[in-house]
Amino acid sequence: MNYLWDDEIPRRQYPALKGDRKTDVLIIGGGMAGVLCAYRLKELGVDCLLAEGGRIGNGITRGTTAVLSAQHDKLYLDIVRQFGEAKAKQYLEANLRAVRRYRKLAEKYPCDWEEKPSYMYTHGDTEKLRQEAKTVARLGFPAEFVRETPLPFPVAGAVRYPEMAQFHPLKFLLGISEDLPILEHTFIREIKGTTAIADEGSIEAKKIIVATHFPILNRKGLYFMKLYQKRSFVVALERAEDVQGTYVGTAESSMYLRNYKDLLLVGGGDHRTGKNGGGFDAVHEFIQKHFPDAVERYAWAAQDCMSLDEIPYIGRYSPSAPDLYVASGFNEWGMSSSMAAAEILGDLICNGQSAYAPVFSPDRSMMRAQLFKNMGETLIDFMFPTFRRCSHLGCALKWNPSEHTWDCPCHGSRFSEQGGVMDNPAMKDIFRS
Ligand SMILES: Cc1cc2nc3c(=O)[nH]c(=O)nc-3n(C[C@H](O)[C@H](O)[C@H](O)COP(=O)(O)OP(=O)(O)OC[C@H]3O[C@@H](n4cnc5c(N)ncnc54)[C@H](O)[C@@H]3O)c2cc1C
């Protein structure tokens, strides 16, 4: 992998846990979600500690394209239909507040911040997007339907959100981390009550936020049924146009785009981890067609947790664990969702409630078509006879020939050719070759 964001970024070292510690709130995981939660808790005057298994920002956050928008793949039309207007407003306002908060922090922590309109485009029927623009305007934000965009290829139409943004995720994350109480190389193997156990010590807390991308506790919250992972592929190009905005398409096969300095980032080829799909081939085909003179500078893939209804899980981990909290299932929109999580969890921990919490409640109904797809996938892979099995729940692993990894289609764990864990929820290596 040739990631763009960690190229030549100076990093400070944080200590590892040695011995036993106590804190009021422990945050497990130092990606965008965990670090923003720690930052918010510190602002609120809460005694907290963040434990990261490796280096902060080196998880999925390193693979993001860092587009910041309240416009996500899930249409507000559908949120209104499924959850009602009040919850759709909560979702919109939580994400708009997130954009505003980043804007303020970006003044203090330089991160190549740029205000850009965000667009969701379609090549097909525009009626749904016209309705979407009206719905969002009714919910209180001036989204508009446009027939043309600055993209160098025609679209049938798009919904445009003014004053959204793009930034450098690692410059931002490392900047806000400077004065936070962080432990690196502190992998939490187990949580007993509200005590987290690592190899070289333990941390006793009053409350714990699990921000480990895929939640690490299997026995509570049924996250192994509520989440699957989707891989996505990004190529950064030199000698391509400035597209003057950030873009996602309505079709599963469409590409997302943004610029960074003199580069154009093109992403897509998404597929469930462990399954076949477009991958880099789809992205390269698109580039060949629309940017034939461009030159590839970086290329990487990463994956995100997808919830059953495309709304993140932010709140209490499960009804049987009142002192555990979770932030996961960001559906490839983890920049604004992480900030929303920091605000919501900060409020829940300090005041017991948050005006934006209900729509994100991890405890909401699981009765969605995706639940049955996840269960079917797990059943097939669990039964499939092979000796290479995932150390998470024992599903059959699939060889990924383009990335040379062993991938689990059930929950998205990935292992190197030699069997080392690369992506969770698995926590143990599988075999030595
Ligand atoms: C290709 C791609 C492009 C994307 N583009 C965008 C975008 O433009 N805009 C947007 O909003 N979102 C985007 N996303 C989504 C966004 O990047 C993610 O949702 C977000 O980065 C996830 O952050 P996180 O903190 O939840 O996870 P991570 O960054 O993975 O952080 C979790 C951390 O927990 C640590 N950890 C795990 N287990 C343990 C343990 N047991 N003990 C201690 N530490 C542990 C890991 O080491 C890791 O550092 C994109 C996603 C992908 C895949």
The ligand as a Tripos MOL2 file, in Angstrom:
@<TRIPOS>MOLECULE
LIG
   53    58     1     0     0
SMALL
NO_CHARGES

@<TRIPOS>ATOM
      1 C1        -11.2680    4.1480    1.3470 C.3       1 LIG1
      2 C2        -12.0700    4.8900    2.3730 C.ar      1 LIG1
      3 C3        -12.3420    6.2300    2.1850 C.ar      1 LIG1
      4 C4        -13.0670    6.9260    3.1410 C.ar      1 LIG1
      5 N1        -13.3280    8.2520    2.9200 N.ar      1 LIG1
      6 C5        -14.0690    8.9450    3.8300 C.ar      1 LIG1
      7 C6        -14.3660   10.3130    3.6190 C.ar      1 LIG1
      8 O1        -13.9630   10.9230    2.6110 O.2       1 LIG1
      9 N2        -15.1110   10.9520    4.5510 N.ar      1 LIG1
     10 C7        -15.5740   10.3270    5.6660 C.ar      1 LIG1
     11 O2        -16.2900   10.9380    6.4610 O.2       1 LIG1
     12 N3        -15.2670    9.0330    5.9120 N.ar      1 LIG1
     13 C8        -14.5280    8.3290    5.0220 C.ar      1 LIG1
     14 N4        -14.2260    7.0190    5.2520 N.ar      1 LIG1
     15 C9        -14.5840    6.4220    6.5460 C.3       1 LIG1
     16 C10       -13.5990    6.8180    7.6470 C.3       1 LIG1
     17 O3        -12.2910    6.8370    7.1390 O.3       1 LIG1
     18 C11       -13.6760    5.8110    8.7970 C.3       1 LIG1
     19 O4        -15.0310    5.6720    9.1830 O.3       1 LIG1
     20 C12       -12.9120    6.2990   10.0160 C.3       1 LIG1
     21 O5        -11.5780    6.6070    9.6650 O.3       1 LIG1
     22 C13       -12.9290    5.2160   11.0830 C.3       1 LIG1
     23 O6        -12.2680    5.7330   12.2170 O.3       1 LIG1
     24 P1        -12.2120    4.8800   13.5420 P.3       1 LIG1
     25 O7        -11.5740    5.7180   14.5730 O.co2     1 LIG1
     26 O8        -13.5690    4.3070   13.8270 O.co2     1 LIG1
     27 O9        -11.3190    3.6180   13.1660 O.3       1 LIG1
     28 P2         -9.7320    3.4610   13.0680 P.3       1 LIG1
     29 O10        -9.1010    4.6190   12.4080 O.co2     1 LIG1
     30 O11        -9.4820    2.1020   12.4950 O.co2     1 LIG1
     31 O12        -9.2780    3.4680   14.5990 O.3       1 LIG1
     32 C14        -9.4760    2.3720   15.4510 C.3       1 LIG1
     33 C15        -8.2040    2.1700   16.2510 C.3       1 LIG1
     34 O13        -8.4400    1.2020   17.2640 O.3       1 LIG1
     35 C16        -7.2580    0.4740   17.4610 C.3       1 LIG1
     36 N5         -7.6130   -0.7900   18.1130 N.ar      1 LIG1
     37 C17        -8.3300   -1.8130   17.6020 C.ar      1 LIG1
     38 N6         -8.4570   -2.8000   18.5000 N.ar      1 LIG1
     39 C18        -7.7880   -2.3940   19.6130 C.ar      1 LIG1
     40 C19        -7.5640   -2.9780   20.8770 C.ar      1 LIG1
     41 N7         -8.0510   -4.1850   21.1940 N.pl3     1 LIG1
     42 N8         -6.8300   -2.2810   21.7960 N.ar      1 LIG1
     43 C20        -6.3380   -1.0420   21.5000 C.ar      1 LIG1
     44 N9         -6.5380   -0.4380   20.3020 N.ar      1 LIG1
     45 C21        -7.2570   -1.1060   19.3630 C.ar      1 LIG1
     46 C22        -6.6770    0.3200   16.0690 C.3       1 LIG1
     47 O14        -5.2910    0.0650   16.1200 O.3       1 LIG1
     48 C23        -7.0440    1.6450   15.4120 C.3       1 LIG1
     49 O15        -5.9710    2.5720   15.4580 O.3       1 LIG1
     50 C24       -13.5280    6.2870    4.3110 C.ar      1 LIG1
     51 C25       -13.2710    4.9350    4.4970 C.ar      1 LIG1
     52 C26       -12.5480    4.2370    3.5460 C.ar      1 LIG1
     53 C27       -12.3070    2.7830    3.7590 C.3       1 LIG1
@<TRIPOS>BOND
     1     1     2 1
     2     2     3 ar
     3     2    52 ar
     4     3     4 ar
     5     4     5 ar
     6     4    50 ar
     7     5     6 ar
     8     6     7 ar
     9     6    13 1
    10     7     8 2
    11     7     9 ar
    12     9    10 ar
    13    10    11 2
    14    10    12 ar
    15    12    13 ar
    16    13    14 ar
    17    14    15 1
    18    14    50 ar
    19    15    16 1
    20    16    17 1
    21    16    18 1
    22    18    19 1
    23    18    20 1
    24    20    21 1
    25    20    22 1
    26    22    23 1
    27    23    24 1
    28    24    25 2
    29    24    26 1
    30    24    27 1
    31    27    28 1
    32    28    29 2
    33    28    30 1
    34    28    31 1
    35    31    32 1
    36    32    33 1
    37    33    34 1
    38    33    48 1
    39    34    35 1
    40    35    36 1
    41    35    46 1
    42    36    37 ar
    43    36    45 ar
    44    37    38 ar
    45    38    39 ar
    46    39    40 ar
    47    39    45 ar
    48    40    41 1
    49    40    42 ar
    50    42    43 ar
    51    43    44 ar
    52    44    45 ar
    53    46    47 1
    54    46    48 1
    55    48    49 1
    56    50    51 ar
    57    51    52 ar
    58    52    53 1
@<TRIPOS>SUBSTRUCTURE
     1 LIG1         1 GROUP 0 **** ****
